[in-house]
Amino acid sequence: MENKIIIAETERLILRRYKKEDIQDLFEYLSDEEVVKYEPYKPQTFDETKENLEWRIGTDEMIAVELKKSHKMIGNVYMGKRDFEALEMGYVFNRNYWGYGYAAESCKALIMRGH
């Protein structure tokens, strides 16, 4: 079961499907005004985050990024299907983990995997 949720791994990260246990980590960054400043939504309440997590669990477009050393879910990569078989890639990370290259590492792992 566990292997089915893992999509890719890097030296520092596990890229995987979302799970219910991610609620607190997800709320931590989706409720941060600075984190969602350029997203098409406002900071979320806990109840909104719970609803959002249900959607994330059910889609393959959102990929959770977990730190290997602490098992904390620190952000996500978005891989949305677009016209002409194109994929759109984006990411949102917890502000406490900005500046460490995690987004680039995540995106590179997914591209190398040929997702």
Z-matrix of the N, CA and C atoms (Angstrom, degrees):
N
C 1 1.461
C 2 1.529 1 110.75
N 3 1.321 2 116.72 1 -48.43
C 4 1.467 3 121.09 2 -176.27
C 5 1.528 4 111.95 3 -57.54
N 6 1.353 5 117.31 4 -40.97
C 7 1.462 6 120.35 5 -178.67
C 8 1.521 7 112.86 6 -63.78
N 9 1.320 8 117.82 7 -29.57
C 10 1.455 9 121.05 8 -178.55
C 11 1.521 10 112.15 9 -67.38
N 12 1.327 11 116.84 10 -24.52
C 13 1.459 12 117.38 11 -178.77
C 14 1.533 13 112.10 12 -90.21
N 15 1.338 14 117.51 13 -15.33
C 16 1.470 15 120.05 14 179.15
C 17 1.527 16 109.46 15 -85.14
N 18 1.330 17 115.46 16 128.00
C 19 1.460 18 121.60 17 -177.93
C 20 1.528 19 110.99 18 -100.35
N 21 1.337 20 115.91 19 -41.72
C 22 1.468 21 120.91 20 -179.99
C 23 1.526 22 108.43 21 -158.61
N 24 1.325 23 115.50 22 159.75
C 25 1.462 24 120.62 23 176.02
C 26 1.516 25 109.05 24 -135.22
N 27 1.320 26 115.15 25 148.41
C 28 1.460 27 121.21 26 173.03
C 29 1.525 28 106.01 27 -124.25
N 30 1.309 29 116.26 28 -174.69
C 31 1.457 30 119.95 29 179.17
C 32 1.536 31 111.00 30 -59.43
N 33 1.347 32 116.03 31 -38.59
C 34 1.464 33 119.89 32 -174.67
C 35 1.527 34 115.30 33 -108.52
N 36 1.336 35 117.10 34 -14.69
C 37 1.458 36 120.17 35 -168.26
C 38 1.522 37 114.36 36 -129.67
N 39 1.334 38 114.40 37 154.49
C 40 1.458 39 122.78 38 169.99
C 41 1.520 40 106.41 39 -118.40
N 42 1.326 41 116.84 40 124.07
C 43 1.463 42 122.10 41 176.68
C 44 1.515 43 106.37 42 -103.11
N 45 1.327 44 115.28 43 122.80
C 46 1.463 45 118.98 44 -170.13
C 47 1.523 46 111.35 45 -150.58
N 48 1.321 47 114.82 46 173.28
C 49 1.456 48 121.77 47 173.67
C 50 1.532 49 108.59 48 -71.29
N 51 1.308 50 115.23 49 155.93
C 52 1.463 51 120.56 50 175.60
C 53 1.519 52 110.61 51 -72.74
N 54 1.329 53 116.35 52 155.59
C 55 1.461 54 122.58 53 174.44
C 56 1.529 55 108.78 54 -140.66
N 57 1.327 56 117.35 55 162.45
C 58 1.472 57 122.41 56 -175.62
C 59 1.530 58 112.55 57 -56.26
N 60 1.313 59 116.84 58 -32.95
C 61 1.464 60 121.17 59 -178.28
C 62 1.533 61 113.34 60 -67.18
N 63 1.324 62 117.73 61 -8.17
C 64 1.464 63 121.43 62 -179.50
C 65 1.528 64 113.25 63 -80.91
N 66 1.329 65 117.99 64 -2.20
C 67 1.460 66 120.91 65 -170.94
C 68 1.531 67 113.35 66 -54.50
N 69 1.319 68 118.86 67 -47.46
C 70 1.460 69 120.31 68 -176.45
C 71 1.531 70 111.30 69 -66.92
N 72 1.323 71 116.78 70 -44.26
C 73 1.470 72 120.83 71 179.31
C 74 1.523 73 110.81 72 -64.55
N 75 1.325 74 117.47 73 -39.26
C 76 1.459 75 121.17 74 179.11
C 77 1.530 76 110.52 75 -66.11
N 78 1.321 77 116.46 76 -45.47
C 79 1.466 78 121.12 77 179.10
C 80 1.529 79 110.62 78 -59.99
N 81 1.327 80 116.18 79 -37.33
C 82 1.465 81 121.28 80 -178.32
C 83 1.530 82 111.15 81 -56.03
N 84 1.328 83 118.10 82 -39.51
C 85 1.464 84 117.38 83 -179.27
C 86 1.519 85 114.32 84 -99.31
N 87 1.330 86 119.21 85 -28.07
C 88 1.469 87 119.19 86 178.68
C 89 1.528 88 112.57 87 -74.27
N 90 1.331 89 117.09 88 -17.22
C 91 1.464 90 120.76 89 178.38
C 92 1.526 91 111.92 90 -91.67
N 93 1.323 92 117.21 91 -3.20
C 94 1.471 93 122.72 92 -177.00
C 95 1.530 94 110.11 93 -88.91
N 96 1.323 95 115.54 94 115.72
C 97 1.465 96 121.96 95 -178.08
C 98 1.529 97 112.84 96 -55.93
N 99 1.313 98 116.51 97 -40.28
C 100 1.469 99 121.56 98 -178.85
C 101 1.532 100 111.20 99 -66.73
N 102 1.325 101 116.81 100 -37.85
C 103 1.468 102 122.00 101 -178.66
C 104 1.533 103 111.19 102 -67.31
N 105 1.331 104 117.29 103 -42.60
C 106 1.473 105 120.46 104 -174.27
C 107 1.530 106 113.26 105 -95.91
N 108 1.316 107 116.42 106 9.89
C 109 1.472 108 122.04 107 -176.94
C 110 1.530 109 113.72 108 -49.11
N 111 1.330 110 118.46 109 -41.39
C 112 1.466 111 121.91 110 -176.66
C 113 1.528 112 112.77 111 -105.46
N 114 1.330 113 116.46 112 11.68
C 115 1.461 114 121.27 113 177.74
C 116 1.529 115 108.94 114 -89.15
N 117 1.335 116 117.25 115 160.60
C 118 1.471 117 119.51 116 -179.18
C 119 1.531 118 112.97 117 -80.98
N 120 1.324 119 117.39 118 25.62
C 121 1.468 120 121.65 119 178.09
C 122 1.525 121 109.08 120 -146.38
N 123 1.320 122 115.31 121 161.15
C 124 1.469 123 122.48 122 179.66
C 125 1.528 124 109.53 123 -90.00
N 126 1.345 125 117.22 124 168.99
C 127 1.470 126 118.99 125 175.58
C 128 1.535 127 109.67 126 -53.32
N 129 1.322 128 116.24 127 140.39
C 130 1.458 129 120.66 128 -173.77
C 131 1.524 130 113.52 129 -100.26
N 132 1.327 131 115.00 130 147.80
C 133 1.458 132 120.98 131 172.40
C 134 1.529 133 107.58 132 -77.98
N 135 1.331 134 115.99 133 171.34
C 136 1.459 135 119.45 134 179.03
C 137 1.530 136 110.88 135 -61.82
N 138 1.341 137 117.21 136 -42.11
C 139 1.472 138 120.58 137 179.80
C 140 1.525 139 111.68 138 -65.14
N 141 1.323 140 117.00 139 -40.04
C 142 1.471 141 120.45 140 176.56
C 143 1.523 142 110.69 141 -63.93
N 144 1.329 143 116.13 142 -38.70
C 145 1.462 144 120.87 143 179.01
C 146 1.526 145 110.48 144 -65.46
N 147 1.334 146 117.25 145 -39.14
C 148 1.475 147 120.50 146 177.91
C 149 1.525 148 110.41 147 -60.58
N 150 1.321 149 116.30 148 -43.15
C 151 1.461 150 121.26 149 178.59
C 152 1.534 151 110.29 150 -65.58
N 153 1.328 152 115.64 151 -42.44
C 154 1.456 153 121.48 152 179.37
C 155 1.528 154 110.70 153 -63.07
N 156 1.319 155 116.83 154 -38.83
C 157 1.466 156 121.00 155 179.58
C 158 1.521 157 111.09 156 -63.60
N 159 1.330 158 117.32 157 -39.70
C 160 1.465 159 120.48 158 177.09
C 161 1.532 160 110.32 159 -57.17
N 162 1.341 161 115.52 160 -43.92
C 163 1.462 162 119.93 161 178.06
C 164 1.530 163 110.37 162 -63.33
N 165 1.328 164 116.90 163 -44.70
C 166 1.468 165 121.07 164 -179.26
C 167 1.518 166 111.80 165 -61.01
N 168 1.329 167 116.85 166 -38.17
C 169 1.465 168 120.99 167 178.61
C 170 1.529 169 110.28 168 -64.34
N 171 1.320 170 116.59 169 -34.04
C 172 1.455 171 121.01 170 -175.62
C 173 1.522 172 116.38 171 -89.52
N 174 1.323 173 118.10 172 -3.20
C 175 1.466 174 120.36 173 -178.77
C 176 1.522 175 110.81 174 -115.05
N 177 1.333 176 116.06 175 153.46
C 178 1.471 177 118.71 176 174.01
C 179 1.527 178 110.74 177 -99.01
N 180 1.347 179 116.95 178 6.10
C 181 1.466 180 120.24 179 179.81
C 182 1.524 181 112.98 180 -82.93
N 183 1.332 182 117.55 181 -21.49
C 184 1.462 183 121.69 182 -179.08
C 185 1.522 184 110.10 183 -108.13
N 186 1.313 185 115.83 184 125.00
C 187 1.459 186 121.74 185 -177.28
C 188 1.525 187 108.28 186 -118.88
N 189 1.327 188 115.65 187 120.20
C 190 1.461 189 121.54 188 -179.69
C 191 1.525 190 109.76 189 -75.93
N 192 1.335 191 115.54 190 143.82
C 193 1.460 192 121.61 191 178.69
C 194 1.529 193 107.33 192 -115.19
N 195 1.322 194 114.95 193 120.27
C 196 1.471 195 121.81 194 -177.13
C 197 1.521 196 109.79 195 -116.33
N 198 1.327 197 115.83 196 137.59
C 199 1.466 198 120.76 197 175.21
C 200 1.527 199 108.40 198 -75.75
N 201 1.320 200 117.02 199 127.95
C 202 1.466 201 120.40 200 -179.47
C 203 1.521 202 112.04 201 -62.42
N 204 1.336 203 116.95 202 -42.94
C 205 1.468 204 118.97 203 -172.02
C 206 1.524 205 113.76 204 -69.62
N 207 1.334 206 118.18 205 -30.14
C 208 1.466 207 120.28 206 -177.30
C 209 1.528 208 113.58 207 -116.48
N 210 1.324 209 116.82 208 -11.79
C 211 1.474 210 123.65 209 -174.99
C 212 1.530 211 112.46 210 62.21
N 213 1.325 212 116.28 211 23.49
C 214 1.465 213 120.62 212 175.30
C 215 1.525 214 108.46 213 -85.38
N 216 1.335 215 116.49 214 135.72
C 217 1.462 216 121.24 215 176.07
C 218 1.532 217 105.95 216 -85.31
N 219 1.336 218 116.24 217 115.78
C 220 1.474 219 120.72 218 -169.87
C 221 1.525 220 114.28 219 -107.78
N 222 1.328 221 117.73 220 -3.53
C 223 1.458 222 118.89 221 -178.99
C 224 1.512 223 110.98 222 168.96
N 225 1.321 224 114.07 223 -168.23
C 226 1.455 225 118.56 224 179.42
C 227 1.523 226 111.81 225 -149.35
N 228 1.318 227 113.48 226 156.07
C 229 1.459 228 121.67 227 170.77
C 230 1.516 229 106.25 228 -111.24
N 231 1.316 230 115.55 229 138.30
C 232 1.459 231 122.56 230 179.48
C 233 1.518 232 107.94 231 -106.77
N 234 1.328 233 116.33 232 128.55
C 235 1.464 234 121.18 233 176.64
C 236 1.522 235 107.06 234 -126.25
N 237 1.334 236 116.71 235 93.30
C 238 1.455 237 121.23 236 -176.29
C 239 1.514 238 112.23 237 -98.18
N 240 1.311 239 115.61 238 135.93
C 241 1.466 240 120.40 239 178.24
C 242 1.528 241 109.77 240 -77.28
N 243 1.309 242 116.17 241 134.53
C 244 1.459 243 122.67 242 -179.18
C 245 1.524 244 110.07 243 -125.71
N 246 1.322 245 116.72 244 -179.23
C 247 1.465 246 121.11 245 179.26
C 248 1.528 247 111.39 246 -58.95
N 249 1.318 248 115.82 247 155.41
C 250 1.473 249 123.50 248 175.16
C 251 1.530 250 112.95 249 59.16
N 252 1.332 251 116.23 250 38.76
C 253 1.476 252 121.61 251 177.16
C 254 1.526 253 113.29 252 61.55
N 255 1.319 254 117.75 253 17.52
C 256 1.469 255 121.02 254 -179.90
C 257 1.532 256 110.12 255 -83.18
N 258 1.328 257 115.61 256 151.98
C 259 1.455 258 121.94 257 174.06
C 260 1.522 259 108.80 258 -115.87
N 261 1.308 260 116.40 259 137.50
C 262 1.463 261 121.68 260 174.24
C 263 1.527 262 106.78 261 -102.24
N 264 1.324 263 117.00 262 133.19
C 265 1.457 264 120.77 263 -177.86
C 266 1.521 265 109.55 264 -118.46
N 267 1.306 266 115.42 265 137.25
C 268 1.459 267 120.92 266 176.51
C 269 1.520 268 108.49 267 -151.18
N 270 1.312 269 116.97 268 174.25
C 271 1.463 270 119.65 269 179.69
C 272 1.517 271 110.56 270 -155.00
N 273 1.321 272 114.65 271 154.19
C 274 1.455 273 123.53 272 176.30
C 275 1.523 274 105.98 273 -139.50
N 276 1.338 275 116.43 274 127.23
C 277 1.457 276 120.57 275 -178.42
C 278 1.525 277 112.16 276 -128.64
N 279 1.311 278 114.92 277 149.25
C 280 1.457 279 122.71 278 173.21
C 281 1.531 280 107.99 279 -54.54
N 282 1.325 281 116.20 280 132.00
C 283 1.465 282 120.94 281 -175.34
C 284 1.536 283 113.15 282 -58.62
N 285 1.322 284 117.39 283 -29.45
C 286 1.472 285 120.50 284 179.63
C 287 1.525 286 113.06 285 -67.16
N 288 1.337 287 116.03 286 -10.05
C 289 1.465 288 120.15 287 -176.81
C 290 1.528 289 111.99 288 -117.86
N 291 1.323 290 116.65 289 13.80
C 292 1.464 291 120.49 290 175.70
C 293 1.522 292 109.09 291 -72.87
N 294 1.336 293 115.71 292 148.90
C 295 1.464 294 120.49 293 173.51
C 296 1.515 295 115.78 294 88.20
N 297 1.320 296 117.72 295 6.96
C 298 1.467 297 120.80 296 -179.37
C 299 1.522 298 112.97 297 -108.41
N 300 1.329 299 117.02 298 0.41
C 301 1.458 300 120.49 299 179.20
C 302 1.522 301 114.50 300 82.39
N 303 1.330 302 117.53 301 13.26
C 304 1.464 303 119.98 302 -177.74
C 305 1.530 304 112.70 303 -66.27
N 306 1.327 305 117.55 304 -38.69
C 307 1.468 306 120.35 305 179.99
C 308 1.527 307 110.45 306 -63.98
N 309 1.331 308 116.16 307 -47.85
C 310 1.468 309 120.31 308 179.67
C 311 1.530 310 110.72 309 -61.75
N 312 1.323 311 116.26 310 -41.88
C 313 1.470 312 121.38 311 179.93
C 314 1.534 313 110.54 312 -63.06
N 315 1.334 314 116.22 313 -41.14
C 316 1.470 315 121.61 314 179.70
C 317 1.527 316 110.88 315 -65.79
N 318 1.320 317 115.70 316 -50.08
C 319 1.461 318 120.07 317 -178.05
C 320 1.527 319 111.34 318 -62.27
N 321 1.318 320 116.51 319 -42.49
C 322 1.467 321 120.74 320 179.45
C 323 1.531 322 110.89 321 -61.47
N 324 1.344 323 116.55 322 -41.50
C 325 1.465 324 120.41 323 -179.91
C 326 1.528 325 110.63 324 -62.93
N 327 1.322 326 116.82 325 -40.24
C 328 1.471 327 119.49 326 179.40
C 329 1.513 328 112.16 327 -70.05
N 330 1.313 329 117.22 328 -38.11
C 331 1.472 330 121.03 329 178.00
C 332 1.527 331 109.87 330 -66.51
N 333 1.318 332 116.97 331 -43.26
C 334 1.473 333 120.60 332 -179.99
C 335 1.527 334 111.34 333 -65.43
N 336 1.302 335 116.14 334 -30.15
C 337 1.456 336 121.95 335 179.39
C 338 1.537 337 110.42 336 -75.55
N 339 1.340 338 116.13 337 -19.99
C 340 1.441 339 120.32 338 -179.81
C 341 1.510 340 112.01 339 75.04
N 342 1.322 341 116.60 340 37.81
C 343 1.478 342 122.82 341 -175.18
C 344 1.501 343 112.66 342 -59.20
